[in-house]
Amino acid sequence: MSNFVISPPYLELNKDLEEKELELRHKRDAVQSQHKILSGCQNKFQKVIICLSLLTALVESVKSQLKLTESPNEAVAHSSSIAPIFLSTICSIVGALLRFRDFPTKLEANVKAVEKCAYAIARIRELKSQLNFEDGIVIQNSFLDSVCSCHRDALEAVEVTLYPEDRKLLFEKAQANLLQINEDNEKFKQEISGLKLVDIKTAKPKVIYPPV
């Protein structure tokens, strides 16, 4: 049996932390996008149920006040009897579909994944701010014990939350959004650096007169 040696690759810590932070940021944004989509679908179902419930109550009230079931017109009498049953059945079907989709569980999983990503990003930024001020062994322990574990937990939560067929679209959307944010930040920095500062010594003081 031949012996072999595993040589670990060179690690540039600051670059590795930046890559981890960027990865978590775009995956966090992807999960938030999915949360927004699911929340919108849930709200639509709930609005339909509310509208159907109110409409059913309205039909019942009109039928009772006008005594439509006693109308000599058979079409009106039958319709007034069937309409509330029809509306309540549709309301029950929509409610069953809402429970079948199980939106609360999915939304809760999204929230937990976002929280884990945010916590891991906070730990990464904290370590980045300490790179020039702490001993090497302290940085190493913090990286291994805090950053790596939080990073793994966040990635696992994201992978469990997002379905494989949804990841591509959501990740591409989140990455494009981050690129646009970075581009806007760079543009803002260039505009700020191009501003001409007013010399305080030559600037004329503004005279404020007391009220009469």
TORKOL-4160 file (C-alpha; in steps of 0.2 Angstrom, whole numbers, padded with zeros to 4 digits, m for minus):
212
<pt num="1" X="0000" Y="0000" Z="0000"/>
<pt num="2" X="0008" Y="0017" Z="m0006"/>
<pt num="3" X="0008" Y="0032" Z="0006"/>
<pt num="4" X="0001" Y="0048" Z="0000"/>
<pt num="5" X="0000" Y="0065" Z="0007"/>
<pt num="6" X="m0014" Y="0077" Z="0006"/>
<pt num="7" X="m0009" Y="0095" Z="0004"/>
<pt num="8" X="m0022" Y="0108" Z="0009"/>
<pt num="9" X="m0024" Y="0122" Z="m0004"/>
<pt num="10" X="m0018" Y="0139" Z="0000"/>
<pt num="11" X="m0032" Y="0149" Z="0008"/>
<pt num="12" X="m0033" Y="0168" Z="0006"/>
<pt num="13" X="m0045" Y="0171" Z="0021"/>
<pt num="14" X="m0051" Y="0189" Z="0016"/>
<pt num="15" X="m0055" Y="0183" Z="m0002"/>
<pt num="16" X="m0064" Y="0167" Z="0005"/>
<pt num="17" X="m0074" Y="0177" Z="0017"/>
<pt num="18" X="m0080" Y="0189" Z="0003"/>
<pt num="19" X="m0085" Y="0174" Z="m0008"/>
<pt num="20" X="m0094" Y="0166" Z="0006"/>
<pt num="21" X="m0103" Y="0182" Z="0010"/>
<pt num="22" X="m0108" Y="0185" Z="m0008"/>
<pt num="23" X="m0114" Y="0167" Z="m0010"/>
<pt num="24" X="m0125" Y="0169" Z="0005"/>
<pt num="25" X="m0132" Y="0186" Z="0000"/>
<pt num="26" X="m0138" Y="0180" Z="m0017"/>
<pt num="27" X="m0145" Y="0164" Z="m0010"/>
<pt num="28" X="m0154" Y="0174" Z="0004"/>
<pt num="29" X="m0162" Y="0185" Z="m0009"/>
<pt num="30" X="m0167" Y="0170" Z="m0019"/>
<pt num="31" X="m0176" Y="0163" Z="m0004"/>
<pt num="32" X="m0184" Y="0180" Z="0000"/>
<pt num="33" X="m0190" Y="0180" Z="m0018"/>
<pt num="34" X="m0198" Y="0163" Z="m0016"/>
<pt num="35" X="m0206" Y="0169" Z="0001"/>
<pt num="36" X="m0214" Y="0184" Z="m0008"/>
<pt num="37" X="m0221" Y="0173" Z="m0022"/>
<pt num="38" X="m0228" Y="0161" Z="m0009"/>
<pt num="39" X="m0235" Y="0175" Z="0001"/>
<pt num="40" X="m0244" Y="0182" Z="m0014"/>
<pt num="41" X="m0252" Y="0166" Z="m0019"/>
<pt num="42" X="m0258" Y="0163" Z="m0001"/>
<pt num="43" X="m0265" Y="0181" Z="0000"/>
<pt num="44" X="m0275" Y="0177" Z="m0017"/>
<pt num="45" X="m0282" Y="0161" Z="m0010"/>
<pt num="46" X="m0287" Y="0170" Z="0006"/>
<pt num="47" X="m0295" Y="0185" Z="m0003"/>
<pt num="48" X="m0305" Y="0173" Z="m0014"/>
<pt num="49" X="m0312" Y="0164" Z="0002"/>
<pt num="50" X="m0316" Y="0181" Z="0010"/>
<pt num="51" X="m0326" Y="0187" Z="m0006"/>
<pt num="52" X="m0335" Y="0170" Z="m0007"/>
<pt num="53" X="m0340" Y="0170" Z="0011"/>
<pt num="54" X="m0346" Y="0188" Z="0010"/>
<pt num="55" X="m0356" Y="0184" Z="m0006"/>
<pt num="56" X="m0364" Y="0169" Z="0002"/>
<pt num="57" X="m0369" Y="0179" Z="0017"/>
<pt num="58" X="m0376" Y="0192" Z="0005"/>
<pt num="59" X="m0386" Y="0180" Z="m0005"/>
<pt num="60" X="m0393" Y="0172" Z="0011"/>
<pt num="61" X="m0398" Y="0189" Z="0018"/>
<pt num="62" X="m0407" Y="0194" Z="0001"/>
<pt num="63" X="m0415" Y="0177" Z="0000"/>
<pt num="64" X="m0422" Y="0179" Z="0018"/>
<pt num="65" X="m0427" Y="0197" Z="0017"/>
<pt num="66" X="m0436" Y="0195" Z="0000"/>
<pt num="67" X="m0442" Y="0177" Z="0003"/>
<pt num="68" X="m0436" Y="0172" Z="m0014"/>
<pt num="69" X="m0438" Y="0154" Z="m0010"/>
<pt num="70" X="m0457" Y="0157" Z="m0009"/>
<pt num="71" X="m0458" Y="0166" Z="m0026"/>
<pt num="72" X="m0471" Y="0160" Z="m0038"/>
<pt num="73" X="m0457" Y="0160" Z="m0051"/>
<pt num="74" X="m0449" Y="0143" Z="m0050"/>
<pt num="75" X="m0433" Y="0148" Z="m0058"/>
<pt num="76" X="m0430" Y="0162" Z="m0045"/>
<pt num="77" X="m0436" Y="0150" Z="m0031"/>
<pt num="78" X="m0424" Y="0136" Z="m0036"/>
<pt num="79" X="m0409" Y="0148" Z="m0040"/>
<pt num="80" X="m0411" Y="0156" Z="m0023"/>
<pt num="81" X="m0410" Y="0139" Z="m0014"/>
<pt num="82" X="m0396" Y="0133" Z="m0024"/>
<pt num="83" X="m0385" Y="0149" Z="m0025"/>
<pt num="84" X="m0379" Y="0148" Z="m0006"/>
<pt num="85" X="m0375" Y="0130" Z="m0008"/>
<pt num="86" X="m0365" Y="0133" Z="m0023"/>
<pt num="87" X="m0355" Y="0147" Z="m0016"/>
<pt num="88" X="m0352" Y="0138" Z="0000"/>
<pt num="89" X="m0346" Y="0123" Z="m0009"/>
<pt num="90" X="m0334" Y="0133" Z="m0020"/>
<pt num="91" X="m0328" Y="0142" Z="m0004"/>
<pt num="92" X="m0324" Y="0125" Z="0004"/>
<pt num="93" X="m0315" Y="0119" Z="m0011"/>
<pt num="94" X="m0304" Y="0134" Z="m0011"/>
<pt num="95" X="m0301" Y="0132" Z="0007"/>
<pt num="96" X="m0296" Y="0114" Z="0005"/>
<pt num="97" X="m0284" Y="0119" Z="m0009"/>
<pt num="98" X="m0276" Y="0132" Z="0002"/>
<pt num="99" X="m0273" Y="0119" Z="0016"/>
<pt num="100" X="m0267" Y="0107" Z="0003"/>
<pt num="101" X="m0253" Y="0119" Z="m0003"/>
<pt num="102" X="m0248" Y="0121" Z="0015"/>
<pt num="103" X="m0242" Y="0139" Z="0013"/>
<pt num="104" X="m0238" Y="0142" Z="0032"/>
<pt num="105" X="m0225" Y="0128" Z="0033"/>
<pt num="106" X="m0217" Y="0134" Z="0017"/>
<pt num="107" X="m0216" Y="0152" Z="0023"/>
<pt num="108" X="m0209" Y="0147" Z="0040"/>
<pt num="109" X="m0195" Y="0137" Z="0032"/>
<pt num="110" X="m0191" Y="0152" Z="0021"/>
<pt num="111" X="m0190" Y="0163" Z="0036"/>
<pt num="112" X="m0179" Y="0151" Z="0045"/>
<pt num="113" X="m0167" Y="0150" Z="0030"/>
<pt num="114" X="m0166" Y="0169" Z="0028"/>
<pt num="115" X="m0163" Y="0171" Z="0047"/>
<pt num="116" X="m0148" Y="0158" Z="0046"/>
<pt num="117" X="m0141" Y="0167" Z="0030"/>
<pt num="118" X="m0142" Y="0184" Z="0039"/>
<pt num="119" X="m0134" Y="0176" Z="0055"/>
<pt num="120" X="m0120" Y="0169" Z="0044"/>
<pt num="121" X="m0117" Y="0185" Z="0035"/>
<pt num="122" X="m0116" Y="0194" Z="0051"/>
<pt num="123" X="m0103" Y="0182" Z="0058"/>
<pt num="124" X="m0093" Y="0184" Z="0042"/>
<pt num="125" X="m0093" Y="0203" Z="0042"/>
<pt num="126" X="m0088" Y="0202" Z="0060"/>
<pt num="127" X="m0073" Y="0192" Z="0057"/>
<pt num="128" X="m0068" Y="0203" Z="0042"/>
<pt num="129" X="m0068" Y="0218" Z="0053"/>
<pt num="130" X="m0056" Y="0208" Z="0065"/>
<pt num="131" X="m0043" Y="0202" Z="0053"/>
<pt num="132" X="m0031" Y="0216" Z="0056"/>
<pt num="133" X="m0033" Y="0217" Z="0075"/>
<pt num="134" X="m0034" Y="0199" Z="0082"/>
<pt num="135" X="m0020" Y="0186" Z="0083"/>
<pt num="136" X="m0019" Y="0172" Z="0070"/>
<pt num="137" X="m0025" Y="0158" Z="0081"/>
<pt num="138" X="m0040" Y="0169" Z="0087"/>
<pt num="139" X="m0045" Y="0172" Z="0069"/>
<pt num="140" X="m0043" Y="0154" Z="0064"/>
<pt num="141" X="m0054" Y="0148" Z="0079"/>
<pt num="142" X="m0067" Y="0160" Z="0075"/>
<pt num="143" X="m0067" Y="0155" Z="0056"/>
<pt num="144" X="m0068" Y="0136" Z="0060"/>
<pt num="145" X="m0080" Y="0137" Z="0075"/>
<pt num="146" X="m0092" Y="0151" Z="0070"/>
<pt num="147" X="m0091" Y="0156" Z="0051"/>
<pt num="148" X="m0089" Y="0138" Z="0044"/>
<pt num="149" X="m0103" Y="0131" Z="0054"/>
<pt num="150" X="m0115" Y="0145" Z="0051"/>
<pt num="151" X="m0111" Y="0145" Z="0033"/>
<pt num="152" X="m0115" Y="0126" Z="0032"/>
<pt num="153" X="m0131" Y="0128" Z="0041"/>
<pt num="154" X="m0137" Y="0142" Z="0030"/>
<pt num="155" X="m0133" Y="0133" Z="0014"/>
<pt num="156" X="m0142" Y="0117" Z="0020"/>
<pt num="157" X="m0157" Y="0127" Z="0025"/>
<pt num="158" X="m0157" Y="0135" Z="0008"/>
<pt num="159" X="m0156" Y="0119" Z="m0001"/>
<pt num="160" X="m0170" Y="0111" Z="0009"/>
<pt num="161" X="m0181" Y="0126" Z="0006"/>
<pt num="162" X="m0179" Y="0128" Z="m0013"/>
<pt num="163" X="m0185" Y="0115" Z="m0025"/>
<pt num="164" X="m0172" Y="0111" Z="m0038"/>
<pt num="165" X="m0183" Y="0117" Z="m0053"/>
<pt num="166" X="m0185" Y="0134" Z="m0044"/>
<pt num="167" X="m0167" Y="0137" Z="m0040"/>
<pt num="168" X="m0160" Y="0141" Z="m0057"/>
<pt num="169" X="m0173" Y="0155" Z="m0060"/>
<pt num="170" X="m0172" Y="0162" Z="m0042"/>
<pt num="171" X="m0153" Y="0162" Z="m0041"/>
<pt num="172" X="m0152" Y="0170" Z="m0058"/>
<pt num="173" X="m0164" Y="0184" Z="m0053"/>
<pt num="174" X="m0155" Y="0186" Z="m0036"/>
<pt num="175" X="m0138" Y="0187" Z="m0045"/>
<pt num="176" X="m0144" Y="0200" Z="m0058"/>
<pt num="177" X="m0151" Y="0210" Z="m0043"/>
<pt num="178" X="m0135" Y="0210" Z="m0034"/>
<pt num="179" X="m0125" Y="0215" Z="m0050"/>
<pt num="180" X="m0137" Y="0230" Z="m0052"/>
<pt num="181" X="m0135" Y="0235" Z="m0034"/>
<pt num="182" X="m0116" Y="0234" Z="m0035"/>
<pt num="183" X="m0116" Y="0244" Z="m0052"/>
<pt num="184" X="m0127" Y="0258" Z="m0044"/>
<pt num="185" X="m0116" Y="0259" Z="m0029"/>
<pt num="186" X="m0100" Y="0261" Z="m0040"/>
<pt num="187" X="m0110" Y="0274" Z="m0050"/>
<pt num="188" X="m0115" Y="0283" Z="m0034"/>
<pt num="189" X="m0097" Y="0283" Z="m0027"/>
<pt num="190" X="m0090" Y="0290" Z="m0043"/>
<pt num="191" X="m0103" Y="0304" Z="m0043"/>
<pt num="192" X="m0099" Y="0308" Z="m0025"/>
<pt num="193" X="m0080" Y="0309" Z="m0028"/>
<pt num="194" X="m0083" Y="0320" Z="m0043"/>
<pt num="195" X="m0092" Y="0333" Z="m0032"/>
<pt num="196" X="m0083" Y="0350" Z="m0029"/>
<pt num="197" X="m0081" Y="0353" Z="m0010"/>
<pt num="198" X="m0083" Y="0371" Z="m0005"/>
<pt num="199" X="m0069" Y="0380" Z="0004"/>
<pt num="200" X="m0075" Y="0384" Z="0021"/>
<pt num="201" X="m0062" Y="0398" Z="0023"/>
<pt num="202" X="m0068" Y="0407" Z="0007"/>
<pt num="203" X="m0087" Y="0403" Z="0009"/>
<pt num="204" X="m0097" Y="0418" Z="0015"/>
<pt num="205" X="m0106" Y="0415" Z="0032"/>
<pt num="206" X="m0125" Y="0415" Z="0031"/>
<pt num="207" X="m0132" Y="0429" Z="0041"/>
<pt num="208" X="m0148" Y="0424" Z="0051"/>
<pt num="209" X="m0158" Y="0439" Z="0057"/>
<pt num="210" X="m0168" Y="0437" Z="0073"/>
<pt num="211" X="m0187" Y="0438" Z="0071"/>
<pt num="212" X="m0195" Y="0455" Z="0073"/>
